Amino acid sequence: MPTEKKISSASDCINSMVEGSELKKVRSNSRIYHRYFLLDADMQSLRWEPSKKDSEKAKIDIKSIKEVRTGKNTDIFRSNGISDQISEDCAFSVIYGENYESLDLVANSADVANIWVTGLRYLISYGKHTLDMLESSQDNMRTSWVSQMFSEIDVDNLGHITLCNAVQCIRNLNPGLKTSKIELKFKELHKSKDKAGTEVTKEEFVEVFHELCTRPEIYFLLVQFSSNKEFLDTKDLMMFLEAEQGVAHINEEISLEIIHKYEPSKEGQEKGWLSIDGFTNYLVSSDCYIFDPEHKKVCQDMKQPLSHYFINSSHNTYLIEDQFRGPSDITGYIRALKMGCRSVELDVWDGPDNEPVIYTGHTMTSQIVFRSVIDIINKYAFFASEYPLILCLENHCSIKQQKVMVQHMKKILGDKLYTTSPSAEESYLPSPDVLKGKILIKAKKLSSNCSGVEGDVSDEDEGAEMSQRMGKENADQPNHVPAKRFQLCKELSELVSICKSVQFKEFQVSFQVQKYWEVCSFNEVLASKYANENAGDFVNYNKRFLARVFPSPMRIDSSNMNPQDFWKCGCQIVAMNFQTPGLMMDLNIGWFRQNGNCGYVLRPAIMREEVSFFSANTKDSVPGVSPQLLHIKIISGQNFPKPKGSGAKGDVVDPYVYVEIHGIPADCAEQRTKTVHQNGDAPIFDESFEFQINLPELAMVRFVVLDDDYIGDEFIGQYTIPFECLQTGYRHVPLQSLTGEVLAHASLFVHVAITNRRGGGKPHKRGLSVRKGKKSREYASLRTLWIKTVDEVFKNAQPPIRDATDLRENMQNAVVSFKELCGLSSVANLMQCMLAVSPRFLGPDNTPLVVLNLSEQYPTMELQGIVPEVLKKIVTTYDMQLLCGACDW
């Protein structure tokens, strides 16, 4: 049977409204009435049935409608007791009459709501002439272009083309479509007409193109900004770019550039019009990806000390499978370095023929020659990044082969080796900027008082060290962990400069005696213990010293630890098994995208500044950091592939989407959409989620698409992005496979908005002495340092901080009230508010009821004569924003 027809024009919306829909009518008394709504055939009025009113009263004249609002943005919706159970995307309101009454409705789906909103807005603009207008030349631009495509194939002017050519042409115009789906659509059309043969006429070609290549969710978006036309002109596009996409300094020239780049029709390019196809081309292009292009290049301060950065790090870099019996290969180094890794591991042992080899000791992994690895490192060290590369040398060689190692490194790496001795006068490591193009050796180093050509140092066998330490921890003797000793030659020791490996004892000892150029390595088990029990000390320790965390040797399958567990404590070098894909590597790869993929990410200021205090285990807002609200709407998906290895359901895909937040414990959360059954090509989700982000600089957002299966849900694709890299507005999310490859044409279409949290903190519990009418606020508190002079100075800062908090809270409350009066949700910005409310400023005879005075520092609103009460409220609330300094023009 032919599939349900898509909405691809306003005519489709009007026709659907005439047929009617079942909608829920919401009243202020928390009651919901199921009614059948339809548009009169003469398009003069909106009716509903059944109703206790007579048929003449159960209607609204189209002429009386002032506006149509989307979402739950009227007083009735906000005060209704079951509003939380109503989907924002299915709700809309018809505002009518001189008193701005509201008819509040809920559709069964977001698509149905969009049909009514679009149709009613056209009717408000064009009245009974709507269909005549729609049949005019406005939509011919698209039809003419598609017809031209057909004519280019029909070179002999036969009036028809072969099915094969028709399918190929549509697929060229929309590469994500499957050939089988296009063929099926033509066959359905022919069957509905009882037509024999496979020849395709121009009319059939145009109809199938409209059906397959129109994305309703993008069409409904276009008509929101098109002033009720079937295309966007330059001014419409400017408004969309500025109000919705957050593009600054927009002008008509930029709009025209976009139109010329993405509009496929010649007519549209000449007239400066962007059709639905051009608008779709623009939205699916990299210009509208969710990742902010500013972060594709190095965009952070690279002149801070090395300890102030997270460093992209690899564990057992030489392995390409598991760490027990997997093969070792130089391709592991090539892969890691090409991915922007800035810390690689070399586990070096004595090899045959006096040539050191690299492999995992005490295991069955294969071996590779040390010299060949150094050759590869020399070739690819700065392939993806010019910033310093750290070689973590785990040395198990004899003195004789240590000297061979030194010869190879000096000969092959040459001047790239950084061997400058650290200055005792400095307190911090050099910056990545100073160390550009340099290779640092992290390894054991002889003490300065060693006068011989070799000396005694502790072993660096990670597995042995972990076993010894954990055994002693259990015996309550954490400070004296005996370690194996081995001989180190002075030549190799001299290659180590600012990354000297030392054994960690405890935080208080390190604060007193550890040198800034000394590096401690932590097994993940021990690091987790410190992260949970000494989180504040761990953060403070990492302000000055480098800390390397490596996976437990018990992970014989080379699975990965969660890097966020250690980033939140400030650990810079969290070593990952690059050969093992999955969630943890997704987080690592996504995290290091944010600074041009250079391998270095500047840590949050609260984790760098000496005077700041931060505990990684905070379950609430972070002092001194303003929480953000992240609003994400998952609108639709495109071209989801069948999961690999899944054949039980044939080609059927039942997708759903998880949105995950990774960060400090207070931020970790996840939400999922409903499952869309049997639609992997163009599923519509239309679900909105909200997340509070307390420490934005450490937060990541991960989109995961899964196939709902009764046996076990299968992975389809994912995309992980740092919160700081999100672009707001309507964006496409390019999906990646389990191993990180981009899935061709597979994406999610989402809307992103970021707002400040309203209310300024978690309300305190009220006691009996607190008046119920007054809302409590959370004010910033100051820690007592017990240093009298310092405490006295900061004590005087308390009143101004309270005043600033009050000002901010009052401002945010005024902004929210203004948005509500404009009929918009809290996600809206002030420009969108002005666009929404400006039509109300004109009276019936087009005389202004409210004018904007632009002569002041901020625009002010001035009433002109007698105006409706609702406009007075809008102006009063707008003035309140100005008093609070809220307007950000």
N, C-alpha and C positions, 0 to 999 in steps of 0.2 A: 504494500500500500504506500502511496505517496506520503512522505513525512510532512509534519506540520509546517505550514508556510511561515517563513521569517518575516518580521516587520522590517521593511527597508525604506519606507517613505511615510510622510504625514498622511497621505491618502490611505495607506494601510491602517493607520491609527484611527482615522475618522470612520472607516468602514467597520472596524472592530467595535467602536463605540456605538454605532448604530445597531449592531447585532446585540450589544449589551454584555455585561459581566456581573457576576455576583461579587459584591463588595460588602465589607463590614462597616457599619455606621457607628462611630464612637460618640457617646454622650458623656457629659460631665459627672453623671451619677455612677460612673464605673460600669454602666451597662453597654453592651454591644449588640447591635441589631443586624441581622443578615438581611440584606435587601438586594434586589436586582436593579441595577442602574443601566440606563440606556440614553442615548442621544436621539431626540426626535428626528424624524426623517428630514424635516425642513431645517434642521440644525439651529433652531431658535431657542431650545430649552433642554435642560438636563432633568430627567425624570427618574423616579424610583418607585418600586412596588414590592410587596404590598405595603400599604400605609393606612393608618387610621384617618389620615387627612383625605379630603376628596382629591380627585386626580388633578384638579387645578392648583391645589396647594402643595402637593407632593412634587414640586418641581422648582427649578431655579432658572430664571431667564439668563441666557448667555450674556446679554448686554449688561446685566447687573454684577457680573463677576469682575472683581478688582484684580485679583492675582491668584495663582495656583502655587502653593508651597509644597516642597518635597520634604519628607521626613516628619518627625514628631515635633513640629515647631509652632504650635499654638497653645494657648492656656489650657484648653480642654485636654490635649494630649499630655501636657506636662503635669496636670493635676489629677489625671485619671489614675485610679488605684492600680490598674493592671497595665500601665504603660510599659513597664519593664518586659512584659511578655509579648509586646508588639515589635516586630522587626522595623528598624529605622528605614530600611530600603523598600518596604512594602507600604509605608504610610504616606499619605499626602492630604492636603487640605485645600478646599475651595473657599476663598475669602470673597464675600459678596455683600451687596447692599451698602447704604450710606453709613451704617454703623459698623462696618467691617465684621460682620458675623462670619462664623466659620462652619463649614460642613466638613467634618473630619472623617476620613475614610481609610480603610486598610484593604489592600488587594491580597489575593492568594499568592502572588509572586511579585518580584520586583519588576519583571517584564510587563505584567498587566498594569502595575502602577505607572510605569514609564509611558505606556500607551495612552492612558488617560491624561497624564500631565502634559504630554506633547500635544495631543489632540485638542485639549482645552485651551492651551496657550495659543495655538493657531487660530482657534475659533474666536478668542478674545481679540486677536489682531485683525482678522479678516471677516468675521461674522459668517453670514450665509454664502458669501462669495469665496469661502475657503477652497472648495474643490475646484472652482474656476481658476483660482490663482495657481493651485497646484498643477493644473493641466497646462499652464502656460509654459513659457520657455525655461523656467527655472530648473526643472529636472532634465530638460533636454540636453544639457551639457554632458551629463553622464551617458545618456542613451546614445548621443551622437558619437561620443568617443568609443563606446563599445561597438557600435555599428561600424565605425571606421576600422576597428580591429578585424571585424568579420570581413569587410570588403578587401582588406589586404590579403586575406587567405583566398577569398573567392575571386581570383584574378580573371576568370572567364565570365564573370557576371551571371552565373547560373542561378543565383538566388539560394543556393544551398552549398554546404561543404560536408566533407566526410566526418563521421563521428570521431575518428582518430585525430583529425586536424583540430576539431572543436575542443576535444579534451586537452590536447597539447597546448593550445592557445590559452585556455583558462588556467592550466597549470603553470604556464610561463608567467602569467599575471599574478598568480598566487601560489608560489612554490610549495607552500606547506600543505596544500590540498593533495589527498591521495588520488591517484588515477582511478582506482576502483569506485571511489565515491562520486567522482564527476560522471563516469560512465553510468553509474546507477541512477543518477539524477536525470540524465537525458532519457534513459529507458523508462523511468517512472513517468516522465512527461509524455513520451510517445504512447505509453500504455493508457494513460488517462484520456488521450485523444483517439484511441483505437487506430493508431497510425502504424503502418507496416514499413519495414526498411529502416535504415540507420542514418539516412541523410538528415542534416541539421539545417533548418532555415534560420534567417537572421533573427526573427522574432523569438524562436526557441533559444537561440544562442544568448540573446539579451536577457531572456527570462531566467535561464539557468545561471548566468553570470550574476544577476541581481540576487538570486536565491543563495548562491554559494559564497559569493565574495562580499556580501554585506554583513558586517558584524553589528547586530542591533544595539549592543551596549555602546559602541562608538557612534552609531547614528543618533542615539538619544543624547549623547554628550554633545555632539555637533549642534543639535537644534537648541540646546540650552544657551549657546553663545551666538547663534546665527541670526538673532532678531527674527525668528520664525521664517527663515529661508532654508532652502535645501543645500546651502553652501555657506562658507565663511568668507566675508570680504576682509580686506586688510585691517579694518578697525575691529571687526569681530575677533580676528586672530590675535591682534594686540591685546585685547581684553582677556582672552583665554590665557595667553602667555604670562601676562602680568598678574592677574588675579588668581589664577589656578596653579600655574607652573612656577610662579615665583621668579620669573625672569626680570632682572632689573634693567633699567635704561632702554626699554623697548621703544621702537619707533616703526613707522610704516615701511621704511627701507628694509628692516630686519624681517618684517612680515612678508614683504614681497620676495625676499631671498628664499624664505622657506617655501612659499608658493611655487616659485620657479624651480626649486629643487625637487619638490615632491608631487606637484600636481601633474597627472598624466595627460590631461586633455589640453589641446592647443588653445581652445577657447578660454579655459580657466586661466592659463598662463597669460594670455593677452589681456584679460579683464581684471586680473588680480583676484580671482576667486579660487577657493580651495574646496573641492568637492569631497564627498564622503570617501572616495578612493584616495585622494591626495591626503586627506586628514588621517586616514588609516595608515598610509605609507609613512607619514611623519611620526605617528605614535608608536609604530613598531620599529622605527629606526633607532640607531644607537644614540641619537640626540635626545631620545626620551627614555633611555634606560634608567633604572633606579639608582645606579652608581654615579655619584657626582664626578664628572670628568676632571675636576680640579685635583682630585686625589690620584689621578693616573700618573701624575708626575710628583717628584719630591716636593712636598708642600709644608713640611715641618721644620722647625729650627734644628739644624744639624750641628750646632756649635756648643751644645750642652755636653757635660762629661758622659763618657761611655756608659756609666752605671745608670744614667737617666733614661735609657732606652730599653725596650723589649727587642730581643735579637732573634731573628728566625734561625732555628737551630735543629740539627739533625743528630740522631742517635744511631750508632752502628751504620754509618752512611754506606759502607761497602756492601751491606746485605741487600738482596733484592727479593728475599722471601723471609722465612722465620729465622730466629737467632739460634736455633738449636742444631738444625741440620741443613739449613738453606744455603744456596750458593752465594759466594762473594763475587762481586763484579765491579769493574770500574764504571759501568753505566750508572751505578747508584750515585756516584759523585757527580757525574754529568747531569743526571736528572735533578739532584738537589740544588746544584749551583745554578742551573737554568731556571729553577723555580724561585730564585732569590735568596736561597739559604746562605747565611753568613757565619755559621759555625758548624764545621763538619768534624767527624770523629775518625781517628786513625788508631786502631788497636794493633800495636806492632810487636811482633815476636821474631825470634831468630829463625832464619830460613836456610835452605840448602845453598851451597856455593857462596857462602858469606853474603847472601842477599837477604835483607830483612823482608818479612812478609806480613800481610795484614789479614787477620781473621779473628773470630771470637774464640778466645782461649777456653779450654776445657769443654769444647763442643765438637760437633761433627761438621761444622761449616767449612767450605772450601777456602783456599788461600789465594791471594793475589800479591804480586810483587810490589813492595813499597815504592820503588823507583817509578813504576808505571803510574801509580796513583799520584805521585808528586808531579809527573808530566801532565796528567789530566788536570790537576788543580791549577797548575801554571797556565794552562790553556783556557780554562773556563772560570778562573777565580773572579774575574770582573766582567763576565759575560752579561749578567743581569743587573749588576750594581757596582758602582765605583767605590763603595764604602768598605771599610776593613773586613777582612775575612779572618776568622779565628780557627786555627787548627788545634783541636783538642787531642793531644798526643798522649795515648795511654801506653807507656813504654815498658816492655817486658824483655828487652834485648840485653844481650851481654855487652860488655864494654866494647869489644871488637866490632860488633854490628851496630852499636850506637854511633861509632865513628863513621861507619858507612852511611848511616842515616844523615849525619851532618854533612858529609860530602855531597850527597844527592841534593839536599835542600839548598845548600849554598850555591851549588853549580846551576841548578835548574831555576830556583826562585830568585836568586841574586839579590838585587836592590829592593825587591818587593818585601823581603823580610824586614820586620821592624825590630831592631835590637837596641835601640836607644835606652839607656838606663833611666829609670824613673827618678824624678827629682824629689829629694826629701823635703824641699820647701813647699811643694804642692800638696793639696789635700784631696784632689780628685783626679781621675783618669783623664787623658786627653779626649777631645771630641771626635766623633766620626768624621767631621769635616777635616780636622787636622790629619787624621789617619787615612785619608783617601788613598786608594791604590796600595795599601800596605797589608801584609799578611802577618798576623800575630800568632805566636806559638804559646799555647796554654799547656804547661807541663810542670813537672817537679824541677826545682832549682836548688843548687848547692848553697849553703849558707855563705854569707860574705866573709866569714873567718876561715873558710876552707882554703888552704894554701896548696894542696896537692892537685894532681891532674885528674883525680876522681875522688868521689866521696860517697858517703852513705846517706840514703834517703828512704822514706817509707814507700811501699809498693802502691801502685794505683789500680790494682785489680778491683773493679767496681763490685763484682759479685762477692769477692772475699771480704771487702770492706763492709759491705752491707751485712753479711753474716756475722762478722765480728761485732759490729756496732749494735745490731739488734739483740745479739746475745747478751752484751753488756748492759743494754737498756733494760732488759728483763731482769738483770741482776742488780738493778739500781746503782750502777756505776757508770754514768754517762760521760764522766770527764777523763777517764783513763782507758782508752781503747787501744790495746796493743795491735800493731800492724806489722806485717812482714817488711823486711828491709831489703834493699838491693843497691848495687853500686851504680852511680851515675857519673859519666865522664864530663869533664869541665867544658869541653867544646859544645856538647849538646846543651848543657846548663846555660851557657852564654847566649844561646839563641832565644832564651826565655827572658822577656823584659817586663812587661806590665800585666802579664797574666800568669803569675806564679801560683801553682797549685799548692794549697795548704789544707790541712785537715781541720774541719770545724769542731770547736769544743762547746762553747755555749755563747749566748748573745752578749752577756755582760763582759766576758773575757774578750770577745771580738771588738766590742766598742772601745776597749782600753788599749789593746795591743796589736790588733790586726792592721796591716798597712794597706793603703788604698789600692795598691797594685797586686794584692793577693786575692786569689779566687778560691772559693770553697765549692765542692760538689756535694749535692744531697741526693741520696736515693729517694724515690718518690714516697716511700713509706715514711721515712724520717721527715721529709719535707711536709707531708700531710699532717704529721703529728705537730710540727711547729706551726703550721698554718691554722690548726684548730686551737692549739693551746697557747700560742705566743704570737698571735696574728699582728698585734701592734708592734712588737719587737722585730718581727720579720720584715715588716714594711720599713721601719727605721733603719734596719741593717742594710737593706737593699738601696737606700738612698746614696750610700757611699761605696759599697762593695758589690762586685759582680757575684751572682749566685747561679750555679748551674744545677738544674734538676734533671736526673736521668731516670728512665723507666726501670722498674724492678726487674732483676734477672729472672724472676719467677714468670715473667711474661714470655714464655718460650715460643708462643705463637706470634711474637712481635706486635701484639696489640698495643694501643696507645692509651696513655693517661689523658685526663682532661686538662689541657693547658690552662684553662681559666682558673682552675683551683690554685695555680701558682702565680699566674699573672696578677691575680687580685692581691697577692702579697708582695708584688713588685719584683718577683724573680725574673731576671732578664733572659737567661739562657735555658729555656725549657726544651729539652732535646726530644724530638719526635721521630718515630719510625716512619720515614717518608714512604716506605714501600708498602705500608698498610693503609688502604683507603677506609673511609668511614666518617662518622660524625666528628671525631677528634681531629682528624686531618682537615676536614672541611672548615672547622673553626680556625685552625692554624693558617691555612691558605687564605681564608677570608680576612682574617685579622691583619695580615701583612700586606694586603692590597692597598691599605689606606694611605700609604706614603710612597706612591710610585713603585710599589713592590721592590723597594731598595733593600729590604731585609731589616730595617731599623724603624721602630715606631716609638715616638716620644711618649713617655708615661705621663699620666695626669699630674697636674701641678701639686695636688694634695699628696702625691706619692714621691715628690721630689724636694719640696721645700722643707728646710730644717725645722721650722717652727710649727709645721702642720702636724696633726695627729689623725691617723686613719686606721681603723680596724677592719680587716678584710671580711670579718664575719658579721658585719652590721646587718640587722634585719629590718632597718628603717631607713629614713632619709639620711643623707650624709651631711654633717654640719658644714656650712659654707658652700654647698653645691645646690643649685636650684633644680628640683626634680622636673622632669619633662613628661608630658603625656603623649604617647605615640598612638595615633589612630590609624589603623590599617584596614582597608576594605579590600577583600579578595573578590574581584569582579568576575573574572572569567579565566579560562585556560585555553591554550591553543596547541594542537598537534602533539598531544602526549603519545609517546611511543609505547608499545607493549613492553612490559618489563622483561628483561632478559631471562631466559630459562623458564618462563611461565607459559605453559601451553594448555592448561586444563580448560580455560574458557575460550580458546580460539583467539580471535582478534578483539574480543570484547574487553573494554577497559572501564572500570567503575572508580573514577578518581575522587580523592578528597585531599585537602591541603591542611598541613600543620603549620602554624606560625609559632616559632620558638624564640624566646628571649634568653640569651646567655650573658651572664655578667656576675656581679656580686650577688650573694644569696637573696638580698632584698629584691633583686630585679628578675631572677629566674622565673620564667612562666611559660606556658604554652596554651594555645587554643587551636581547635580544629573546626573545619567547615563540615557541612553535611556531605554525604556521598552523592555524586551525580551518577546515576546508573546508566551504563551502556552508552557513554559518550566521552571518548577520549580526544575527539577532534576539536570540539568547541563547547566544553561544559561551561554553564553559567552558575556561579556560586552566589554572588551578591550577598556576602556576609561581612559584617564589620566587627572589629575587635579593638579593644583599648588596653594599653599597657602603661603602667607607671614606671619610668626609668629614673632611678635615684642617682646613679653615677653614669651619665651618658658616655663619658670617655672610655669606659671599660665594657660597654654593652655591645652585643652583636645580635642581629636579627637573622634567623635562618628560616627559609621557606622550604618545606619538604612536601613533595607530591607522592602519594601512595595509591596503589590499586587495592581496593577493598575486596578481599577474597576470604571465603569462609575457612579455607585451609590456613592461611596466614597472609597478611597484607604484604604486597610486594613493592619494592622501591622503584619509583619512576624517575625522579630527578630532584635536585635541590639547588639552592643558591644561598650562600652565606655572606653577609655584608656587615661591616661595622656600623653602628648607629650613626657615627659622625659622617658617614659617607652617603647617607640616604638623601635622595632628592625628593622633595615634596611634590604633590600634584598627581596627575595621572601618569603612571609609569609601567613599562614592561620589565619583567624579571626574566632574564635568559636562564633557562635551566641547564644544569650540568649533570653528567652521569655520575655513577658511584666512584669512578676513577678520575673525575675532574674534567672530562672532555665536554665541550659545549654540545648540547643536543640540538641538532639542526631544526630550526623553526619552532622549537618547543619553548613556550613561555607562559608566564602568568601575567594577567593585566590587573593592576592594583591601583588604589588611590592611597596616598600617604599624606598625613597631616601631623604636625608636631605643635603642641601648645603647652603653655605653662600650666602647672597644676593650680586649680582654684582652691583657696582655703588656707594655703600656707602651712600645711602640716597636719599631722594626725591630731584630731580633737582630744583634749584631755577628758577623762571621765569626770563627770560633774559630781560634786559633793552636795550635801543639803544646803550649804551656805551660799551656793552659787545660784544666781538668778537664772531661771530657765530661759528667759527671753534673750539672754546675751550669749552669743556664740563664742566659745573659748578659742584662743589662738595659741599657736606654739611659737614662742620667741627663742631666738638664738641665745644660748647660755655660754658663759665664759668659764674656762677651767681655772681654778686657783692653783698658782704655781708655788705658793708659799715663799715667794720672793717679794718682800713688802713693797719695794719701789715699783716693781713691774705690776703687781696686783693693783696698786693704787692708781696707776696710769690707766689701766684697762677698765677699772671700775667706773671711771668717768665716761667710758664709751657705751655703757649699757643703755642710758636713755636715748641717745641718737639712734642706736641700733633698733630699739623698740619703735621709735618714730618712723624709721625707714620701713620696718616690717608692716606697720599700720598703713603707710602710704601705698606700699605695694599691694597689700590685700584689698584696700579700698579701690584701687585702680583696677585690679583684676575682677572684682565684683561688678564694678561699673561697666567694664567691657562685656562681661557675660550678659548683664541686663540689656545692654544695647543690642547685642546679637539676637537675644530672644525677641525683642520688640521688632527687629527687622525680619523676623520669621526665619532665622537661621540657627544652626546648631553651634555648639561651642567650638567646633573645628574651623568655622569660617574665620577669615581675616577681615580687617576693617574695610579694605577695598571692596570685598564681596558684599559687605553690609551696605556700603554706599550705592553699589549697583542695584541691590535688591530694593532699597527704600526710595531711590530717586524717582521712580514712576509715580509714587504717591504724592510727590511735591507739586504735581500739576492738578489744577481744578478741572471741572467738567468742560469749561470753555478754554482750556489750555493756558489759563492765567496761573502764575506761580503762587503756591500757598506757602512755600518755604524757599528762601534763597540762601546760597552759600556766599559768605563774605570772605574773599581771598586776600584782603589787604592786611590782615593780622598775621602774626607769626604762625598761628595754626588756623585753618579754616573754621569759621563759626557759622552756625545756622540762625537765621532770622525769620520769625513768623511774619506773614503778610496778611493782616486782617484776621477774620474769624476762621478758625480751622478746626477740623474734627479733633476730639479729645485724644485719639490714638497718636496723632501727629504731635500734639503737645508733649505727650510722654516721651516720644522719640527725641525731640529737641532737648527736653530737660535732661534725659539720660546722657545724650551726647555732650551737653555742657558739663555734666558731672565728670566725664572722662577728661575733659580739658583741665578741669580743676585739679584732677589727680595726676596730670601729666601723662595720660595714657596714650594719646594719639602718636603713632609712629609713622609719619608721612614720608 
